[in-house]
C-alpha cells in the first residue's frame, strides 16, 4: 500500500534488533503509530502478542482487520443476503457481493471525480467513484442494521481502503490529484478479501492519542515510528480517512473552488509534525512509556534533533543506535536535487530497572507453572512435623511468588500467616515479607522456624511478623505497598467439628472469639472474610495480585461451595478474578477413607483451589 514512511523494506532491520533482546515466546509488541500495519503484521506473523494503535480511522480499520482478527470472519447474518457460490467461503461471497453492487452517484463522485466536479478534481474515474460510493454505503447500511459485527465491519472497510488505494489517481499522498490519468487509476475498482494472519494471541487494535494510551499499556517492546516532518498525515491521506469514517452521520462541506478538495478539520493535527511542539511531546511520550524495551525509528531528516532524541532516550535506559541507508519516498513536491536515500536510524533502549515483563521465569519454567493442576507441591519433613491444623507447603508459596513477582524488593503479604510458610517462602526468594496472625503462639512458631530451620534467610530487616487482627491490617501495612498476597483463610469452624470416622484429633486454629475459624454462621464468616480482604485490597499496589488457597466445605449434611462464595465476595470488593488453579493433594490422602462409607456417598476431596485475583487500575490488557 502506498503510504509515506511505511517500513516494509526495513522489517528485517527492525526484527534483527529485537532478536538481541531478552524476550519470551508471545512477548507483547506495541506498535504505537501503526499506520498501514506493516511492522505490526510482521511481528504478528513472528508469534508476538501485538497491539496496534493509530489515531486515524483508516489506519485503525487496517489494524482491526490485520492485527485484531485472528481468523476469517463468519458473516453469519449475511449468509442469506449474499449470493451462494460453492467455490467461495462466506467472506469471499460477501466481498464478491460488494464488487457487484450497483454504482451510485454519491459523496465521492460528487466531490472527487471529474463528472461530479466539472473536471476540477480527478482523484478517481467516474466509474470508480460511483463504485466507492455504492460499496461504502452498503457497508454502512449493514453496520447500521447490525448485520455485521465490529470486526466484520472493519474487515470490509479494510478491503475497500486497500482497493481504493490501488485506483487512486495520485502520486502517493492525497494532498493533490494528478493532472493526467495514471494507468492504475483507469482500472476498475475490485475488492479482494484481506489476508487474515492466524494467531492464538490476544492481539488488539486501538484508536487513541499516542501520549494518552502510552500510560495505559504495559508492554515488552514499545515500537515508535512517529511522523518525521511537517507533513500532516490526516490531510495528506484525507480521502482514505473520509472513506473510513464515512459521510453519513455528519455534514461535510468541501470548498467547491478548491482544486484539491482537501478536508481537514484540524482535530487530527499531530503535534509530532510541528517543529515547535515535536521535541517536548516526544519527551512526554518517553517519560510515560511502560515498556521493557523501546525501539524508535527516525531518520536524518526528522524535525527532532538527534541530540534531543539521544538525551531523552538515555534518561529512560541503556541506549543503542543502529542505522541503515534507505531509498527515500518520492513525492510530487521533490526535485532532482533531493537525495536519493535517507539514513534510517533505529534507537534501541533497554529501560532501567525492568528486567522482566511480569516475573523472572524463563520459558520452560513459565510453561511448567502455567498448568491448571499443580501436583508436585508437597510438604517437607519439617512441615509435616508442625502442630498447625491447615498448613500449606512453602514450595506452593514459592511457586506463586515466582509467578506473580519480579523485583527482589517486592513485598509479599499473608494477613493470616499461621506458622509462617508465606514469609519463609518470600525470604527464600529474596523478597520482603509481612505476616499477621491473631495467635501469639503461631507467630512464635513462625519465628522459631526461621531461626532454626531457615536461619540463612532470617534477615529481620526484610520481614515483619505481627501479632494482630487482619481487620487492622492498615496499622501494619502501608497502602499500595504490597505486590502479592498469598494466604489461606480458615475453613470456617469445620476444624471444631468432632469427626469419628477417621479418629482425627480435634484441633482448631485458636480459642480467640475474633478468630474467623470460630464463627458458627457461614454468612457471617463470609462477610468477615470480605472485610479482611477489603484491607488486603487497600494494601496492594495497582495490578498487584492476591492468591487465596481454599477448599470447599461439607458440614454435616450440607455442602458449601466455599471457593465460589468467596470469589463473589472478593469481586464485590473490586478484585478481578484472573484464574483458578487446582492444588492436587491426592498423595496426602491416599490412606484416608471417605467419611460417609458405607452409609452414603461423599466425595473424598483431595484438592484445593488456588484463586488468583488482581487489583486492577483500569489499564488496557
N, C-alpha and C positions, 0 to 999 in steps of 0.2 A: 504494500500500500504506500502511495506517495505521501510522505509526511516528513516535515522538517525536523531534523535531529534524531530520526529513527536510528536505532543501534543494531540493526540486523547484521551489518558487516563487522560488528565489534563483539559479537556474542562469545566467540572463543576467547577473546582477550579478557572479557569480564569473567567468564567461567574459570579460566585458569587462575585468576586471583582468588577465587573462593575456595579452590581446592587446597590452598595452603592454610586455610583456617581450620580450627578445631571444631568440627561440626558433626552432628549425629544424623542418622537417616531420618528424613522427613523434617529437617530443620525448617524454621519459619523464615521465609524470604518476603520482605515487604517492599514492593515497587511503588514508591511514593508518587512519582509523576509518570504514570504508566503509558500515557499516550496511546499508541496503537497496539500496545501489549507485547511488543516483540521480545523484550527481555523477560517479562513475566511468563510468557508462553514457554520460552526456552527453559526456565528453571522449573516450571511445572512438569515438563517432559523429563527433567532430571530427577524428579521424585520429591522435590521440596514441597512444603506446605506454603502456598503462595497467597499473598494479599496484594491486591492491585487497587490503587487509588488514583483518581484524577477528578478535577472539578469541572471538566467539560462533559456534557451528556453523551456526545457521540463516542468519546473515549470510554466512558462508563459502560455504554452498550456493548462495545467490543470486549471489555473486561468481564462483563456478566456472561457473555457467550463463550469466551475462550478460557477464562480462569475459573469462574464460579461453577459453570456447568461441567459435570464430570461424566455425563452420559447423554446420549442424544435425547432430546425432548420427545415426549409421547404424543402430545397434542390430542389427548383423549376426547376433548369436547369438540374438536374439529373433524373427527372421523366421518361424521355424517354430512359435513359441509363440502369437503374436498372430493374431487373425482377419484374413483377407485382405479388404481394402477398396480397390478400384481407385481410389476418389476421394481417398485419403489417402496421404501419404508415410509412411515407416516410423515416424518419430517420432510422427506423428499416430495411427497404428494402435496404438502402444504406450500412448499416453495414453488412447485410447478403451478399450483393454483394461482399464486400471486403473479407469476410470469404471464399467465393467460388472462389477467384482469383487464377489463375494457378500459382504455385510456380515457382520462377526463381532463378538461382544461381547468386546472385548479391553481393554487398559490404559486407553485414553481413555474408553471407555464406562463402565468400572467406577469411574473416579475423577473424571470431569469432566462427566458427563451426569446428568440427573435420574433416569433409570431405574437407573443404577448407584450413585447416592449417596442414594437416597431423597429426592430433590428438594433435597438440600443444596447442590449446585452445578449451575449451568445455563450452562456455557461453550458447550456445543453441544447441539443437539437430539439425541435418542437415535439417530435415523436417521443424522445426520451423524457422530456419534461412532463408530458401528459402521463407517461407511464409511471414516473416517480410519484406524481400526484395520486394516481389511482392506487398504487401499492401502499403508499403511506396512509391514505385514507382507510383502506381495508384493514391494515394492521391496527389503526386507531379504533375502528369500529369493533373489531374482535376484542380488543382490550376493554373497551367501554361496556361491552356485553358480557364480560367475564368468561369469554370463550377460550382465553389463553391465560396461562399463569404468568407471573412476573418474568421468570427465566425464559419461557417460551416467547414472550413479547420481545425481550431483548435479543433472543436468538434471531428472530425475523428482522429486527431492526439492524442487527449487525450484518445480515445478508444484504439488506438494502444499502447500507452505508458503503460496504465494500463494492457492491455493484455500481453505485453512483460514482465512486472514485475512479472506476475504470472507463467511464464515458464522459468525464468532465473535460470541458474544453479550456483547460488551464495549464500553465507551465509547471505547476507544482502546488503552490498555495492558491487560495481562492480570493486573494486580495484584488485580483483583476482577471478578466477572461481574455482569451486570445482573440486577436482581430480576424485571424483566418482560422479555418477549421482544422484541428488536429485530427488525423485519420482515426484515432481511437474514439474520438467523440462522435463520429458518424456511425459507429457500430451500434446495433440495437442493445438497449439495456436488458441484461439477462442475469437474474439472481441465481447463485449457486449455494447449496447448503454449506454453511461454515463447518469446518472440521471441529469436532469436539475431542479434546485431549482427555483420554481416560485417566482417572486418578481416584485413589481411595482417601485422599486427604480432604480436610475441611477447608477448601480454598474459598476466598471471599473477595468480592469487589465492592468498593465504596466510592462515593462521590462526595468528598469533603474538601475543605480548605486544608492544605498540607500542614500549616502551622497549628491547626486545631486537632487534626486526627493524630498527629505525631505523639501527643501526650496520652492518647487512649489505647495505643497498641504497643505491646512489648514484643520484640522480635529478635531473632538471631542475627539476621542480616537486614539492615536498612539500606536499600539501594536508592540513591538520589540522582536524578537526571533533570534538574530544573532548567528552565529557559536560560539560554546563554546571552541573548542580546535583546534589543529593544522591540523586536517584532512580537506583537501580542498574538498568541495562538488563537484566542477567541475571535479576533477579527480576521486573521489570515485563513481560518477554517470555518468562517461563519456559516457557510452554506451547509456543510455537513452537520453543524450544530443546529441549524434551523430544522433540517430534516429529522434529526434525532429528537429534538424537543417537540416538534410539531407546531402547527399554527391554529389549532382547533379551539383552544380554550383561552385565547388572548388575542388582542388586536395588535397586529404588526404592521407598521406603516413604513413603507420603503419610499424614499425620495424618488419621485418619477423622473427627475432630471439627472440623478446620479448615474454616471457611466458604469459604476461597479455594482451599485445596489447593496453595498456592504451594510449589514445590520449588526450593530454593536451598541448595546445599551450601557456599557461601562461597568456593569456589576461584576463582570468576569475579568476585569482588568487585573493582570498579575503584577504584583509588586516586584517580582523577580525580573521583570522586563524594564525596570526603571533604574537608571544609574544612581539616583538619589536614595532609593529605598532598598535595593537588592542586597547590599552588604549586611545591613542590620537585620533584615528579615531572614537572611540565610543564617546569621549567627543565632537568632532566636530559635530557628528550627533545630540547629545542632544542640543547643542547650537543653531543649525539651526532649530530645531523642531518647527512647528507651530501647536500646539495642546493644547486643554484644559486639557487633561489628558494623561499621558504617562504610559504604562504598559510594563515592561521589564521582560521577562522570562530568567533566568540564573540559573545555578546550582553550587554546591560547588566545582566542578572540573574544572570550567571555567578558562581560561588563564588571564582574567581580574580580579584583586583582588576585593574583596568585599569593601575594604576601598576606592578604586578608584571609584567604582560604586556609593557608597553612597555619596561621595563628589560631584561627577558630577551631580547626580540627585538632591541632596539637593540644589544646586545652581539654579536649574530650578524652584523649588517649594516645597510644603509640601510633605514629603516622608513617605510612609508606607511600611513595608516589611512583606510579608507572606511567609510561606514555607510549603512544603508537601513532604514526602518521596515517591519516585517513583522507580519502578523496572527498573534497568538500561538496556540499549540496549546492547545486546550481539553480539560481533563480533568475527571473527576467530582469531584475534590477542590477545584476552583477555584470562586470565588464571583463574584457580580455586581460586587463591589468591585475585583476584579483588573483591571488594564489590558487593553484590547483588543489592544494591539500591543506589540511589543518592538523595541528598537533593535539590529538585526543589524549587527555590525561585522566587517569583513574587513581583517586586517592583512597587508600585503604586504612581505616582506623580500627584498632583493637581497643575497645573502650576500657578505661581504667576501672578496676575494682569489680569487673564482671568476668568470671571465669567459666560460667555455665548458664544456660538459659533458665534452668529450673533446679538442677541438682548437680552432683559431681559424678554421676554414674556414666560408665561407658555403655555402648550399645548392647553388649551381652548382658550386663547387669540389669539394665533397664528392662530388657525383654524378660528376664527371669522374674523380676519383681512385678511385672505388669499382669501376670496370670491372675485370674479372678479367684482361684483357690490356692491358699498357702498351706502346704503340708509339711514343710521342712523347718518348722519353728517349734521347738520343744524345750522343756525346762532342763537345765543342767543339774548336776548333783547338789550344788549349793542351794538352788531354788527349791528343789524337791524337799529339802530338809527344813524349809522355813515353816513357821507356825502362822500362816496367813490363809484365810479361807478362800481367797479368789485371786491368787497371783497369776499374772501372765508373764511369759518369758522375756528376759532382757533382749533376746535375739529378735523378738517380734517388734519391740520398740525401736531397736537399731534399724531394722528394715524400713520402718516408717520414716525415721529420721533421715535415712539415706535418700528416700524418695522426695520428701517434701521440704528439705532444707538444703542450702548451698553453702552460705557463708559460715566460716568457722565460729564466728561470734553470734550466730543465730541463737535466739532464746527459745528453749523448749519448756513447756509448762505441763504439769499434772496437778489439777486442783484437788484430786482425791488420790494422793500419791501412794498411800498404803505403805508397803515395805520398800518403796523407792526404786522400783525397776526402771521407770522412765528417766529419773535423774541419773542413775548409773549408766543407762544406755546413752544419754546425751553427752555425758562426760567422756565416755569411751570414744565417741565420735567427734570429740573436740568442740562440742557446742557448750553453751551456757545453759543452766537449768534452774527451774524453780519448782519446788514441790510443797504442797499444802495438805494437811490432814488434821482432822479433829482429834485423832488419837495420839497422845503423847508417847504411848508405847510403840506405835508404828513408826513415828518419826525417829525415835531412839533406835529402833530396829534398822531403819534405813541408814542412819549414821554409822551404826555398828557394821553393817555390811560393807559400806565404803571404807571404813577404817581397817577392816580385817581382810576381806576377800578381793577388794578392788582398790587397794591402797595406792597404787600408782596413779589413779585418776582422782584421788581425794584432794583436789585443789579447792580450798574453801573460798577462794576469790571468784570461782566460776560457778558456784551453785548456792542455793539458799533453800533450806528445809525449815518449814514453819509449822508450828502447832497452831491451827486456826481453822475457822469456818470458811468453806469455799464461797459462801454468800458474802463474805467480807474480802473478796479477792482484791478489790481496789485498794485495800490497805497494804497489800504486799507486792502488787504488780503494777507497774506504770501502764497507763492506757496506750494502745497501739505499739506495744513493745515486743510482743511475742510473735514469733514466726510460725510455730507449730504447737498445738496442744494435743497430747496423747493421754487418754485416760480411759478407765473402765469404771463406770459408776456401780454402786451396789445393786445387786439383783433383788431390789425391793426387800421384803423381810423373809425371803424364801429360806435363808440360812437359819432362821429361827424356828422353822417348821421341823417338828420331830418326824423322822423317817425311820421306819423299821425294816424296810426291805433289804437294805444293804448294810445295816448296823453302823452307819456313819456317826461319828461324834458330832454332837450338837455344838457347832461353833458359829458365833455371829461376829460381826465386824467390831462392835463395841457396845457398851451399855448406855452410851450417851443418848439423851432424848433428842438431841439435834442431829443424830446420825440418820441419814436418809434410809439406811437399811433397817431401821426400827419402826418405820411408818407402816401402819397396817392398811391404810386406804390407798388403793392403787392410783386413783386420780390425784390424790394429794401428793403422792410420791412423784408422779409425772410433773405436776406443777412446781414442786420443789426443785426438780432437776432443771426445769425450764429457767427458773430463777438463777441457778448456778451457771448454766450455760450463757445466760444473758451477760453475766460478769465476764465469762471467758470471751465472749464476742467483743466486749469493750477492750479487753487486753490485747486482742490480736491486731497485727498490722493489716492494712488493706491487702487483700488477696492472700492473707495467712490461712492456714489450714487447721482443722480440728479432726482428729481421728478418734472415734469412740468405739470401744470394743464391748459388745453386748451379746447376751443370749436371750432368746425368747423364754418365757416363764410359764410353767404349769403349776398352779396352786390348787391342791385338792383336785376337783374335777373340772376346773376351768383353765382354759388356755389363753394366755395373754401374748399377743404379738408385740413384744416389747420393742424390738428394733423398729417396727413401723410406727408405733405410737410415739416413740422418742424422736423419730425423724420428723413427724408432724410438728412436734413442739419446737424443734430447732429451726425448722423453716419458718415458723411463726415469728421467731426472733429476728430473722433476716439472714440466716445461713442459707447457702445454696448446697443442696446435696449433689456432690460431684460423682460419687461412685459407691458401690458396695462390694466388699470382698468377703470371702469366706475363710475363716481360720479352721482348718480341719484338725480335730483333736482325737481322731479315732484311736490312735495308738495308745493314748492315755486311758481310754475307756474300754479296751478290749476285754477286760475281765469283769466288767460291770453287767448286771442283768437289768432289763427294763423293769421299772418299779411295778408295773401292772401285772406282770406274769404270775400265775396263769389266769388271772381273773378278767383282765380286759387288755385291749391293745393300746399301748402307749409308746410313741416313738422314743427311741433311746437317742437323745440329742448328743451328737458327737462333734458339733461345730458351734462356732460363734461368728457373729457378724462384725466386720470392721467397716464402720460407716465413715465415709470421707466427706467432710463439709468444708466449704470455703467461705470466708468473709469477703464478699465481692465489693469492689469500689466503683463498679459501673464501667470498667474498661471493656473495650471490644475484644472478644476472644476469637 
